Amino acid sequence: MAKRVLVLVGTKKGAFILESDAARSSWTQRGPYCETWPMNHVIGDPASGTIYGGGGNEWFGAAVWKSEDLGKSWTHSSAGLAYAAGETPIKSVWSLSPGAKRMHAGVEPAGLFQSDDGGQSWEHVAGLRDHPSRPQWQPGGGGLILHSLVRHPQDEQQLWVGISSAGVFHTADGGASWEPRNQGTRCDFLPEGQRYPEIGQCVHCIVMAPGAAHRLYQQNHCGMYVSEDGGEHWNSIEAGLPSSFGFPAAVHPRDPATLFLLPLNGDIKGRFVPDAKAAVWRTRDCGDHWKALRQGLPQENAYFGVLRQAMATDILAPCGVYFGTGTGSLYASADEGDTWKCIARHLPTISSVETLVVDG
Amino acid sequence: MADDKSARVAPVVVTLPPALVKLFPGSTRQVALPASSVAEMIDALDARWPGMRDRLCDSTPAIRRHINIFVAGERARLMTQLAPGAEVAILTAISGG
């Protein structure tokens, strides 16, 4: 059956959708959706075809938006998406993860919510904010945000979250209790001798290798890492990359050894692509070796960054790879990163990129 | 059927901002509601258009920082009392970028 490939784009001024067929050679663009609210994460549920958007509006607060017709119409809800009276109110939704039965949302200030009715109503997963380390959680440049949600593919009780800048936490009991999973990840911003604390790491993005729930990859403020034991220990994979700094990470849909990163020049150098030349970096062997993928990407005067949720792959073969820039350009590759082209320009600042493939 | 409280309270006239009306299909720029305080007015708005409270108030609870509610030309709070027939304006404050 023919396929429709949708690239779901969250921006500072609404959601946009790029659409193509399986060839992914020509694209149409529509939007903005969600009444131009800032949308931190727009994601599709491959099981239902429903699109969800998480964001927050300075006037009207945080909400989860939902479209059951591939973006034509949208509803919004924040029922239950609130902390107890007296606590700092939720400013925005930062990340969404639809599962087989339950959906999760990460918010700012950092916390986790779950929905069992497709995002119509939400319940606070209080165990995370009850963690004794919470008074030590410090906001990163984007705020105190829960931005990465990684669910175990078989065990609904297991979930990993990334909080900036508290680090990675894991639950094995559906959110009742949590353990930090930061061993081996560095904090260059702390004094010597204190750079490997139990919590406080500035995790930027965590993703899980397909078909290998034990293997996680992480882009951190201070390095790139792989874990072979569900995050209990992390090992650096930054050798061979042009910097240790970046935001997004994206896995291949089928090959657990392939990872795509987009390193930036460093946290005090403007956070642009290195030397103002854009490249996605790909490993085929879990980070032992890296290859810069530049063909079709701007190789001069490129002063953009790519945010933590703004790179994704699709499920086709060969897989597509996509990233969106802070300057509102969206780049796509239909051949696993070997060649690229710009498929949208002049969008607002791009916060997130996800894909959804549906039968056409 | 209106509850006893609604039947006892005189209506106030509320003007909603366009950006809010766009979020709630079927809502109108102006609506008359029974309420004797801003908090009751928001209860009534939420009863008519479920979810509207969350757009106007945070969980503190308080009127959202970038929402202004004016009663008789004065900026109001949730506890502000409303006289029968009061005109209430809900405005989106300067915000954004």
Interface residues (C-beta under 8 A of the other chain):
Chain A: E35 E58 W59 F60 G61 A63 H76 S77 S78 A79 L81 A82 Y83 A84 A85 G86 E87 P89 I90
Chain B: A19 L20 K22 L23 G51 D54 R55 L56 D58 S59 T60 P61 R64 R65 H66 I67 T92 A93 S95 G96
